[in-house]
Amino acid sequence: MNILAIVGGGSWGTALAIALSPKFPTVRLLVHDPDLARTMDATRENAAYLPGFPLPQNVAVSQGLDVGDADLVLGVMPSRFARQVYLQLRLPDGVPVVSATKGLERGTLLRMSQVIAETKPGHPVAVLSGPTFAREIAQGNPAAVVIASIDTSLAAAVQTAFSGPALRFYTNSDVTGVETGASLKNVIAIGAGVVDGLHLGSNSKAALITRGLAEITRLAVAAGGQAGTLAGLAGLGDLVLTCTGDLSRNRQVGLNLAEGRSVQEIQASTRMIAEGIETTEAAMGLADRLNVEVPITAQLSRLLQGKCSPVEAVRNLMDRSPKGE
């Protein structure tokens, strides 16, 4: 593989372009905003989303949705734009697509690999997930990540193509479990921010993470995933990171909610997209469809809709009828 095309010029797409640049002679970074693309190309930095990290010389920034003769395509756009982007994306016949987007599509409740399968039939699909913050990946800090695909040869090929001194990749065939864990951890992380914002302490945070993992696992298994996957990097690993790290956008949403700010105020204050906000409603829809109990997600849904306060959401969870673990 000689040419990697990365579709999405936010912090995560830019970080992956930097981290994977030593592995490919050419990395094409496709940016949606033409002004941002021009600025990045001129300054060799993404000052809007990932300031302080120069783009390597072999990273070519462009605007548009034509990957040219890329050997591999990495999708890193927000989930709300995924279908629109993939419908318009021009790909060489049969080129594999790796999704690094963590979210569910509202309305259809589809995972991103399913969106790709619908919009780009005939292209092999894999999923990249795991406990990662963009800034730490760009810094070259060691991290462990999962490449999941039902096509085990594709997962192995991507593992070989992407692995380096600072990035260790593990393969997995449970795409459903990996994507469900990647999406739902953002929801629980909002709750973790609420816990921190209300100064409820470490006991409460540990309880939220543990019961959140149980909730994610129930939903993933009901959707066809494997429980063991949620004990790994794409489940527990990503959940712990997103619930505890200061770089977590979704945890920051919870902190702001605990201070009494509305979702609208929070979203208007940043260019960054916190996937957990939209994923919460998609997760509720999926849980209803699969008849799975998701009490934490349900309370966060009420909180995000302004139907209860952060304190009331916590009280509602604690007042539920006793049951076995």
C-alpha positions as CSV (number, residue, x, y, z in Angstrom):
1,M,0.0,0.0,0.0
2,N,1.5,3.3,-1.1
3,I,-1.3,5.9,-0.9
4,L,-3.5,6.4,2.1
5,A,-6.5,8.8,1.8
6,I,-8.0,10.2,5.0
7,V,-11.4,11.7,4.6
8,G,-12.0,14.2,7.4
9,G,-9.8,17.1,8.5
10,G,-10.8,17.4,12.2
11,S,-8.5,16.7,15.1
12,W,-8.8,12.9,14.8
13,G,-8.2,12.8,11.0
14,T,-5.3,15.2,11.3
15,A,-3.7,13.2,14.1
16,L,-4.0,9.9,12.1
17,A,-2.5,11.6,9.1
18,I,0.5,12.6,11.3
19,A,0.8,9.3,13.0
20,L,0.5,7.2,9.9
21,S,2.6,9.4,7.6
22,P,5.8,7.3,8.2
23,K,4.0,4.2,7.0
24,F,2.9,5.5,3.5
25,P,4.9,7.4,0.8
26,T,1.8,9.6,0.3
27,V,-1.0,10.5,2.7
28,R,-3.9,12.5,1.2
29,L,-5.9,14.4,3.8
30,L,-9.3,15.5,2.4
31,V,-10.8,18.4,4.3
32,H,-14.4,19.5,3.9
33,D,-14.0,23.3,4.5
34,P,-12.2,24.9,1.6
35,D,-10.9,27.8,3.7
36,L,-9.5,25.4,6.3
37,A,-7.9,23.2,3.5
38,R,-6.2,26.2,2.0
39,T,-4.9,27.4,5.4
40,M,-3.7,24.0,6.3
41,D,-1.9,23.6,3.0
42,A,-0.2,27.0,3.4
43,T,0.7,26.8,7.1
44,R,1.2,23.0,7.3
45,E,-0.8,23.0,10.5
46,N,-4.4,22.4,11.5
47,A,-4.7,25.4,13.8
48,A,-8.5,25.1,14.0
49,Y,-8.6,21.6,15.4
50,L,-5.1,20.4,16.3
51,P,-2.8,23.3,16.8
52,G,0.8,22.9,17.5
53,F,1.5,19.9,15.3
54,P,3.2,20.4,11.9
55,L,2.0,18.3,9.0
56,P,4.7,16.0,7.6
57,Q,5.9,16.7,4.1
58,N,4.2,13.6,2.6
59,V,0.7,14.7,3.8
60,A,-1.1,16.4,1.0
61,V,-4.1,18.5,2.0
62,S,-6.9,19.1,-0.4
63,Q,-10.6,20.0,-0.4
64,G,-13.2,17.7,-2.0
65,L,-14.2,14.0,-2.1
66,D,-11.9,12.5,-4.7
67,V,-9.3,10.1,-3.2
68,G,-7.6,9.6,-6.6
69,D,-5.7,6.4,-6.9
70,A,-5.5,5.7,-3.2
71,D,-4.8,2.1,-2.1
72,L,-6.7,2.5,1.2
73,V,-9.3,5.0,2.5
74,L,-9.8,6.0,6.1
75,G,-13.1,7.7,7.0
76,V,-12.8,10.1,9.9
77,M,-15.9,12.3,9.5
78,P,-18.5,12.9,12.2
79,S,-21.3,10.3,12.2
80,R,-24.0,12.9,11.3
81,F,-22.2,13.5,8.0
82,A,-21.1,10.0,7.2
83,R,-23.8,8.9,4.8
84,Q,-23.7,12.2,2.8
85,V,-19.9,12.0,2.5
86,Y,-19.8,8.3,1.5
87,L,-22.5,8.8,-1.1
88,Q,-20.4,11.6,-2.7
89,L,-17.0,10.0,-2.2
90,R,-15.3,8.9,-5.4
91,L,-13.4,5.7,-4.9
92,P,-11.3,3.4,-7.1
93,D,-13.1,0.1,-7.7
94,G,-12.7,-2.3,-4.8
95,V,-10.5,-0.1,-2.6
96,P,-10.9,-1.0,1.1
97,V,-12.5,1.5,3.5
98,V,-11.6,1.8,7.1
99,S,-14.0,3.7,9.4
100,A,-12.6,5.6,12.4
101,T,-15.9,7.3,13.1
102,K,-17.4,6.5,16.5
103,G,-21.2,6.9,16.4
104,L,-24.6,5.6,15.3
105,E,-26.6,7.1,12.5
106,R,-29.7,8.8,13.9
107,G,-32.9,7.6,12.3
108,T,-31.6,4.4,10.8
109,L,-29.6,3.5,14.0
110,L,-27.0,1.9,11.8
111,R,-23.3,1.6,12.7
112,M,-20.8,3.3,10.4
113,S,-19.7,0.0,8.8
114,Q,-23.3,-0.6,7.8
115,V,-23.6,2.9,6.4
116,I,-20.5,2.2,4.3
117,A,-21.9,-1.1,3.1
118,E,-25.1,0.6,2.0
119,T,-23.5,3.5,0.3
120,K,-20.4,1.9,-1.1
121,P,-21.2,-1.7,-2.0
122,G,-18.3,-3.8,-3.3
123,H,-15.8,-2.1,-1.1
124,P,-14.3,-4.2,1.8
125,V,-14.8,-2.5,5.2
126,A,-12.9,-2.5,8.4
127,V,-13.3,-0.4,11.6
128,L,-10.6,1.3,13.7
129,S,-11.3,1.9,17.3
130,G,-9.8,1.9,20.8
131,P,-8.7,4.2,23.6
132,T,-7.2,7.2,21.8
133,F,-7.1,11.0,22.1
134,A,-6.1,12.8,19.0
135,R,-3.5,15.0,20.7
136,E,-1.7,12.1,22.3
137,I,-1.6,10.2,19.0
138,A,-0.2,13.2,17.2
139,Q,2.4,13.5,20.0
140,G,3.5,9.9,19.2
141,N,2.6,8.6,22.7
142,P,2.2,4.7,22.7
143,A,-1.3,3.5,22.1
144,A,-3.1,0.2,21.4
145,V,-5.9,0.1,18.9
146,V,-8.3,-2.4,17.3
147,I,-8.8,-3.1,13.6
148,A,-12.1,-5.1,13.2
149,S,-13.5,-6.7,10.0
150,I,-15.4,-9.7,9.1
151,D,-12.8,-10.1,6.4
152,T,-9.9,-11.3,8.5
153,S,-7.4,-10.9,5.7
154,L,-8.3,-7.2,5.4
155,A,-7.9,-6.7,9.1
156,A,-4.5,-8.3,9.0
157,A,-3.4,-6.2,6.0
158,V,-4.5,-3.0,7.7
159,Q,-2.8,-4.1,10.9
160,T,0.5,-4.6,9.0
161,A,0.1,-1.3,7.1
162,F,-0.7,0.8,10.2
163,S,1.4,-0.7,13.0
164,G,4.4,1.3,14.1
165,P,6.6,2.0,17.2
166,A,3.9,4.1,18.8
167,L,0.7,2.4,17.5
168,R,0.1,-1.3,18.3
169,F,-2.9,-2.8,16.4
170,Y,-4.9,-5.9,17.4
171,T,-7.3,-7.6,15.0
172,N,-10.9,-8.5,15.8
173,S,-13.7,-10.0,13.7
174,D,-16.5,-8.7,16.0
175,V,-17.4,-5.5,14.1
176,T,-20.7,-5.2,15.9
177,G,-19.2,-5.3,19.4
178,V,-16.3,-3.0,18.5
179,E,-18.6,-0.3,16.9
180,T,-21.2,-0.5,19.6
181,G,-18.6,-0.1,22.3
182,A,-17.0,2.8,20.5
183,S,-20.3,4.6,20.1
184,L,-21.9,4.0,23.5
185,K,-18.8,4.9,25.6
186,N,-19.3,8.5,24.5
187,V,-22.8,8.4,26.1
188,I,-21.5,7.1,29.4
189,A,-18.6,9.6,29.3
190,I,-21.2,12.4,29.4
191,G,-22.5,10.9,32.6
192,A,-18.9,10.7,33.9
193,G,-18.6,14.5,33.3
194,V,-21.8,15.0,35.3
195,V,-20.4,13.0,38.2
196,D,-17.2,15.0,38.2
197,G,-19.1,18.3,37.8
198,L,-21.3,17.5,40.8
199,H,-18.2,16.5,42.8
200,L,-19.7,13.1,43.6
201,G,-16.3,11.4,44.1
202,S,-14.4,8.3,43.0
203,N,-17.0,5.8,44.3
204,S,-19.7,7.3,42.1
205,K,-17.3,7.4,39.0
206,A,-16.4,3.8,39.5
207,A,-20.0,2.7,39.8
208,L,-20.9,4.7,36.6
209,I,-18.1,3.1,34.6
210,T,-18.9,-0.4,35.8
211,R,-22.6,-0.2,35.3
212,G,-22.1,1.7,32.1
213,L,-20.0,-1.2,30.7
214,A,-22.7,-3.6,31.7
215,E,-25.2,-1.5,29.8
216,I,-23.1,-1.3,26.7
217,T,-22.4,-5.0,26.8
218,R,-26.1,-5.9,27.0
219,L,-26.9,-3.7,24.0
220,A,-23.9,-5.0,22.0
221,V,-24.8,-8.6,22.6
222,A,-28.4,-8.0,21.7
223,A,-27.2,-6.5,18.5
224,G,-25.2,-9.6,17.7
225,G,-21.8,-8.7,19.2
226,Q,-19.7,-10.7,21.6
227,A,-19.5,-9.9,25.3
228,G,-15.7,-10.5,25.4
229,T,-15.1,-7.7,22.9
230,L,-16.5,-5.2,25.4
231,A,-13.8,-6.3,27.9
232,G,-11.1,-5.2,25.5
233,L,-9.7,-2.1,24.0
234,A,-12.8,-1.0,22.1
235,G,-15.0,-1.5,25.2
236,L,-13.5,-1.1,28.6
237,G,-10.3,0.5,27.4
238,D,-12.1,3.3,25.4
239,L,-14.7,3.7,28.1
240,V,-12.2,4.3,30.9
241,L,-10.2,6.7,28.8
242,T,-13.2,8.8,27.7
243,C,-14.7,8.8,31.2
244,T,-11.6,9.9,33.0
245,G,-9.5,11.9,30.5
246,D,-9.4,15.7,30.4
247,L,-9.2,15.6,26.6
248,S,-12.6,13.9,26.4
249,R,-15.1,16.1,24.6
250,N,-18.0,14.1,25.9
251,R,-16.9,14.2,29.5
252,Q,-16.6,18.0,29.0
253,V,-20.2,18.1,27.9
254,G,-21.2,16.4,31.2
255,L,-19.1,18.9,33.2
256,N,-20.9,21.7,31.5
257,L,-24.3,20.2,32.1
258,A,-23.5,19.9,35.8
259,E,-22.8,23.6,35.8
260,G,-26.3,24.2,34.5
261,R,-25.5,25.0,30.8
262,S,-27.9,23.8,28.1
263,V,-26.9,21.5,25.3
264,Q,-27.5,24.3,22.9
265,E,-25.1,26.6,24.8
266,I,-22.5,23.8,25.0
267,Q,-22.6,23.1,21.2
268,A,-22.5,26.7,20.3
269,S,-19.3,27.3,22.3
270,T,-17.1,25.0,20.3
271,R,-16.3,23.8,16.8
272,M,-15.7,20.3,18.1
273,I,-18.4,17.7,17.8
274,A,-19.2,15.5,20.9
275,E,-20.6,12.3,19.3
276,G,-22.2,11.3,22.6
277,I,-25.0,13.9,22.3
278,E,-26.5,12.5,19.2
279,T,-25.5,8.9,20.0
280,T,-27.6,9.1,23.2
281,E,-30.8,9.3,21.2
282,A,-29.7,6.7,18.7
283,A,-28.8,4.4,21.5
284,M,-32.2,4.8,23.1
285,G,-33.8,4.0,19.7
286,L,-31.6,0.9,19.4
287,A,-32.4,-0.2,23.0
288,D,-36.1,0.1,22.4
289,R,-35.8,-1.9,19.1
290,L,-33.9,-4.7,20.8
291,N,-35.8,-4.5,24.1
292,V,-32.7,-3.8,26.2
293,E,-32.7,-2.0,29.5
294,V,-30.3,1.0,29.5
295,P,-31.1,3.1,32.6
296,I,-28.0,5.3,32.5
297,T,-28.5,6.2,28.8
298,A,-32.2,6.8,29.6
299,Q,-31.4,9.3,32.3
300,L,-28.8,11.0,30.1
301,S,-31.4,11.3,27.3
302,R,-33.8,13.1,29.7
303,L,-31.0,15.3,30.9
304,L,-29.9,16.3,27.4
305,Q,-33.5,17.0,26.5
306,G,-33.9,19.3,29.5
307,K,-36.4,17.0,31.1
308,C,-34.5,16.7,34.4
309,S,-31.6,18.3,36.2
310,P,-28.2,16.6,36.7
311,V,-29.0,16.0,40.4
312,E,-32.4,14.5,39.5
313,A,-30.8,12.2,36.9
314,V,-28.5,10.8,39.6
315,R,-31.4,10.5,42.1
316,N,-33.5,8.6,39.5
317,L,-30.7,6.1,39.0
318,M,-30.1,5.5,42.7
319,D,-33.9,5.2,43.4
320,R,-34.4,2.3,41.0
321,S,-35.7,-0.9,42.5
322,P,-33.0,-3.3,43.9
323,K,-31.8,-6.1,41.7
324,G,-29.0,-8.6,41.3
325,E,-25.8,-7.7,39.5
